Amino acid sequence: HTHDDLKPNWRSTYGWFDPTDKSRTPIDTNGHGTHVAGSAVGQNGIGVAPGATWIACRGCTTAKCPEVALIGCAQWMLCPTDVTGKNPKCELAPHVINNSWGSEVNSNTYQAVVNAWRTAGIIPVFANGNSGPKCSTKWSPADYKNVIGVGNLGIDDKLSSTSSRGPAADGRIKPDVSAPGNRVRSAWNTGNSAYNTISGTSMASPHVAGAIALYLSANKGAKYDQVYKAFTTTVDTKTLTPNNQNCGGVSDSKYPNNNYGFGRINVARATGGGARPPSPSKARTAAVATPSPFPSSPLAMCNGCSGCYSPLISYCFPSEYSNAQCAAFTDLKTAWCGKI
């Protein structure tokens, strides 16, 4: 939260909660959270919505992310409190949640959380996972019916080999859309002017969350269905490269499909053309929550947050960090990687 690109738009009042260690300010000991936050709302050219205000919740400890802490953060996002967990002000809840994290495949563990966010008018955006290239490797909650799942594109508009594919268990298309996520340069936790370049769907998801922030700034009061339609009907597909993998019996040369979803988001078209970052005085609040690793998961779920228009719960996946980095905490099943 002290990074030069994030400090100006952090909401210091009702902007942070740590249900485990009760720290009074945001912390990031790995960098994942800082990086994701930078992509969503960072200033000085690194973030999609630099005018959006962000908040965060710590769902992880230094070694693991207890489910109770993650759920606590999800509840806090619905109705933020002060740093002591008192004096709730539900009117300060965020508008969009960037979730760069995931659970095991076909898990309904967080369905109730997502439902509550949706009921509250919060728009959930989830990284689709880094378990590709096989079909049906998407992670939950990215595969839920009422969230926007995001795939990872490279600079060449080609889907990353690690980006998880659909379909969902009931045959629905997943991911919903795709966004830049390969070799993304953003803020880092080693200094207030530090940067790093990493890859994964964790990096793609905040691009979509930031884009939604811009859309909400231009379309006050827009609901989830309006946002979903705006971003799935204005996509770019002509520059995308089919990889001859027809997951779920759907050709990857037709859209939507279970590789790219509807296609790569086009912010200008989605917002009606010429989208401008909202000024701080007009921006909405972005929230960020840290993730928790799932013991049953074969991936190294990492603790990280980033924000844009709503709470965010982030996990990083093994492809974003070396095995050594993750193993330094515990093991590849429960490694904690970072929080904001």
C-alpha positions in Angstrom: 0.0 0.0 0.0 3.0 2.3 0.2 4.0 1.7 -3.5 4.2 4.9 -5.5 1.6 3.5 -7.9 -0.8 2.3 -5.3 -0.6 4.7 -2.3 -2.5 7.6 -3.8 -5.8 5.6 -4.3 -5.8 3.3 -1.3 -8.8 4.0 0.9 -7.1 4.1 4.3 -10.3 4.4 6.2 -12.3 1.2 6.1 -9.8 0.0 3.6 -8.1 -3.0 5.3 -8.9 -5.9 7.6 -6.8 -8.7 8.9 -9.0 -11.4 10.5 -6.0 -13.5 11.6 -3.1 -11.3 13.0 -5.0 -8.0 13.2 -2.4 -6.0 11.4 -3.6 -2.4 10.9 -2.1 -1.8 7.5 -1.9 -3.9 4.3 1.1 -6.2 4.0 2.7 -8.1 1.2 5.7 -10.3 1.8 5.8 -11.9 -1.6 4.8 -9.5 -4.3 1.8 -11.2 -5.9 -0.8 -9.0 -4.3 1.1 -5.8 -5.1 1.5 -6.9 -8.7 -2.2 -7.8 -9.2 -3.3 -4.6 -7.5 -1.0 -2.6 -9.8 -2.5 -4.2 -13.0 -6.0 -3.3 -11.8 -5.7 0.1 -10.3 -2.1 1.2 -10.4 -1.1 4.7 -11.5 1.7 5.9 -13.7 0.7 3.8 -16.6 0.6 0.3 -15.1 -3.1 -0.1 -14.1 -6.3 -0.2 -16.2 -8.3 2.0 -13.8 -5.8 4.2 -12.0 -8.6 6.4 -10.7 -10.4 3.6 -8.8 -10.0 3.4 -5.1 -8.9 0.0 -3.6 -9.2 -1.7 -0.3 -8.0 -5.1 0.9 -8.5 -7.9 3.3 -5.9 -10.4 4.5 -7.2 -14.0 4.1 -3.8 -15.7 4.7 -1.1 -16.0 7.3 2.6 -16.4 6.4 2.3 -20.1 5.9 -1.3 -20.9 4.9 -4.6 -19.4 4.2 -7.2 -20.7 6.6 -10.7 -21.1 5.1 -12.1 -19.3 8.1 -10.0 -16.3 7.3 -10.9 -16.3 3.7 -14.6 -16.5 4.5 -14.1 -13.7 7.1 -12.6 -11.5 4.3 -15.5 -12.3 2.0 -17.9 -11.2 4.7 -15.9 -8.1 5.4 -16.1 -7.2 1.7 -19.9 -7.3 1.9 -19.9 -4.9 4.9 -16.5 -3.3 5.6 -15.6 -2.6 9.2 -12.7 -0.7 10.8 -9.4 -2.5 11.4 -10.7 -3.9 14.7 -13.7 -5.5 13.1 -16.2 -3.1 14.6 -18.4 -0.3 13.4 -19.5 -1.8 10.1 -20.5 0.4 7.2 -22.1 -1.7 4.5 -22.5 1.3 2.2 -18.7 1.2 1.7 -18.7 -2.2 0.1 -16.8 -2.3 -3.2 -18.3 -2.7 -6.7 -16.2 -5.3 -8.4 -14.0 -8.2 -7.0 -10.9 -9.4 -8.8 -10.2 -12.9 -7.6 -6.8 -14.1 -8.7 -7.2 -17.4 -6.9 -9.0 -20.7 -7.2 -10.1 -23.9 -5.5 -10.1 -27.5 -6.8 -12.1 -28.3 -10.0 -15.9 -28.5 -9.6 -15.9 -27.3 -6.0 -19.0 -25.5 -4.7 -17.2 -24.4 -1.5 -17.4 -20.7 -2.3 -20.8 -20.7 -4.1 -22.6 -19.1 -1.1 -19.9 -16.4 -1.0 -20.3 -15.6 -4.6 -24.1 -15.6 -4.3 -23.9 -13.1 -1.5 -21.6 -10.8 -3.4 -24.0 -10.9 -6.4 -27.0 -10.2 -4.2 -25.1 -7.2 -2.8 -24.5 -6.0 -6.4 -20.8 -6.9 -6.4 -19.3 -8.1 -9.7 -17.0 -11.1 -9.2 -14.1 -11.6 -11.6 -12.0 -14.8 -11.3 -8.8 -16.1 -12.8 -9.6 -19.3 -14.7 -6.6 -21.2 -13.4 -3.2 -22.2 -14.7 -3.7 -26.0 -15.2 -3.8 -26.0 -19.0 -3.5 -27.0 -21.7 -5.8 -30.0 -21.2 -9.6 -29.5 -21.4 -11.8 -29.3 -18.3 -9.0 -27.9 -16.1 -10.8 -24.6 -15.1 -10.8 -24.0 -11.4 -13.6 -23.1 -9.1 -15.0 -20.5 -8.4 -14.1 -19.3 -11.9 -16.4 -22.0 -13.3 -19.4 -20.8 -11.4 -22.4 -19.6 -13.5 -22.5 -16.2 -11.8 -18.9 -15.0 -12.2 -16.7 -13.8 -15.0 -13.9 -16.3 -15.6 -10.8 -15.0 -17.3 -8.2 -16.8 -19.6 -4.6 -15.7 -20.1 -3.3 -14.2 -23.4 0.2 -13.4 -24.5 1.3 -10.3 -26.4 0.7 -12.3 -29.7 -2.9 -12.8 -28.7 -2.4 -16.5 -28.3 -3.8 -18.4 -25.3 -1.1 -19.4 -22.8 -0.4 -23.1 -22.7 -1.0 -23.0 -18.9 -4.3 -21.2 -19.1 -7.0 -23.5 -17.8 -9.7 -24.6 -20.3 -13.3 -25.4 -20.0 -16.0 -26.5 -20.1 -17.7 -26.3 -16.7 -19.1 -29.6 -15.3 -22.5 -28.8 -16.7 -21.1 -28.1 -20.2 -21.1 -24.3 -19.9 -18.4 -22.3 -21.7 -15.4 -21.3 -19.5 -13.6 -19.0 -19.4 -16.0 -16.2 -20.3 -13.4 -13.9 -21.7 -9.6 -13.6 -22.1 -7.2 -10.8 -21.3 -3.4 -10.1 -21.2 -1.7 -12.2 -18.6 1.6 -13.3 -20.0 4.8 -11.4 -19.0 2.9 -8.6 -17.4 4.9 -5.8 -15.8 3.4 -4.3 -12.6 4.2 -3.1 -9.2 6.3 -5.2 -6.8 6.7 -5.4 -3.1 10.5 -5.0 -2.8 10.3 -1.2 -2.9 8.0 1.7 -3.4 9.2 2.1 -7.0 9.9 -1.6 -7.7 8.4 -3.6 -10.6 8.4 -7.2 -11.7 7.2 -9.2 -14.8 5.3 -12.4 -14.1 2.6 -14.5 -15.9 -0.6 -16.3 -15.2 -4.3 -16.0 -15.2 -3.8 -14.1 -11.9 -2.4 -11.3 -14.1 -5.2 -11.5 -16.7 -8.1 -11.3 -14.2 -7.2 -7.8 -12.8 -7.2 -6.4 -16.4 -10.8 -7.4 -16.6 -11.6 -6.1 -13.2 -10.0 -2.8 -14.0 -11.9 -2.6 -17.3 -15.1 -3.2 -15.4 -14.2 -0.3 -13.2 -14.0 1.9 -16.2 -17.3 0.7 -17.5 -19.0 1.3 -14.1 -17.5 4.8 -14.1 -19.1 5.5 -17.5 -22.3 3.6 -16.7 -23.4 4.5 -13.2 -25.5 1.9 -11.6 -24.9 -0.8 -14.2 -25.7 -4.3 -13.0 -23.9 -7.6 -13.5 -26.0 -8.7 -16.5 -25.3 -5.4 -18.3 -21.6 -5.6 -17.6 -21.4 -9.2 -18.8 -23.2 -8.4 -22.0 -21.0 -5.3 -22.6 -17.8 -7.3 -22.3 -18.8 -10.5 -24.1 -20.4 -8.8 -27.1 -17.6 -6.3 -27.9 -14.7 -8.8 -27.9 -11.9 -9.1 -30.4 -11.6 -12.6 -32.0 -9.9 -12.1 -35.4 -6.4 -11.8 -34.0 -6.8 -14.9 -31.7 -5.0 -18.1 -32.8 -6.9 -21.4 -32.7 -4.8 -24.2 -31.2 -6.8 -27.1 -32.6 -8.1 -28.1 -29.2 -11.9 -28.4 -29.3 -12.7 -28.7 -25.6 -16.3 -29.8 -24.8 -16.9 -30.5 -28.4 -16.8 -26.8 -29.3 -14.5 -25.8 -32.1 -11.8 -23.3 -31.0 -12.2 -21.5 -34.3 -15.8 -20.5 -33.3 -16.8 -18.2 -30.5 -17.5 -18.5 -27.7 -15.3 -21.6 -27.0 -13.7 -23.3 -24.0 -10.2 -21.8 -24.7 -10.8 -18.1 -25.2 -14.4 -17.8 -24.0 -16.1 -15.1 -26.1 -12.7 -13.6 -27.0 -10.3 -10.9 -25.9 -11.9 -8.0 -24.1 -12.0 -4.6 -25.9 -12.4 -1.9 -23.3 -13.1 1.0 -25.7 -15.9 -0.9 -27.4 -17.4 -2.2 -24.1 -17.5 1.3 -22.6 -18.9 2.9 -25.8 -15.5 4.1 -27.1 -12.7 6.2 -25.8 -12.8 5.0 -22.2 -10.9 7.2 -19.9 -9.7 6.3 -16.4 -12.0 7.8 -13.8 -10.6 10.7 -11.8 -10.1 9.9 -8.1 -13.0 12.2 -7.2 -15.4 10.2 -9.3 -13.9 6.7 -8.9 -15.6 4.0 -7.1 -14.0 1.8 -4.4 -12.1 -1.3 -5.4 -11.6 -4.0 -2.8 -9.0 -6.7 -2.5 -9.0 -9.8 -0.3 -6.3 -12.3 0.1 -6.7 -16.0 -0.9 -6.3 -19.2 0.9 -4.6 -22.4 -0.4 -6.7 -25.5 -0.5 -4.9 -28.6 0.9 -6.6 -30.8 -1.7 -5.3 -28.6 -4.5 -2.4 -29.7 -6.6 -1.5 -26.1 -7.2 0.4 -23.8 -5.0 -2.3 -21.4 -4.0 -0.9 -18.1 -3.2 -2.0 -15.3 -1.0 -2.3 -12.1 -2.9 -4.7 -9.2 -3.3 -5.4 -6.6 -5.8 -8.2 -4.3 -6.2 -10.5 -2.7 -8.6 -14.1 -1.7 -7.9 -14.7 -4.4 -5.4 -13.1 -7.0 -3.0 -10.6 -9.2 -4.5 -9.4 -12.6 -3.3 -6.2 -13.7 -5.0 -4.3 -16.8 -5.4 -1.2 -17.3 -7.5 -0.5 -20.5 -9.3 2.8 -22.5 -9.6 3.5 -21.1 -13.1 3.8 -17.6 -11.7 6.4 -18.5 -9.2 9.3 -21.0 -9.1 8.9 -24.2 -7.1 11.6 -23.0 -4.9 9.7 -19.8 -4.0 6.6 -21.7 -3.1 8.4 -24.5 -1.3 10.2 -21.9 0.8 6.9 -21.5 2.7 5.6 -25.1 3.0 5.0 -27.3 0.0 3.3 -27.0 -3.4 0.0 -27.9 -2.0 -0.3 -25.3 0.7 2.4 -22.7 -0.2 1.6 -19.1 0.6 2.8 -16.7 -1.9 1.8 -13.2 -1.1 -0.8 -10.7 0.1 -1.4 -7.1 -0.2 
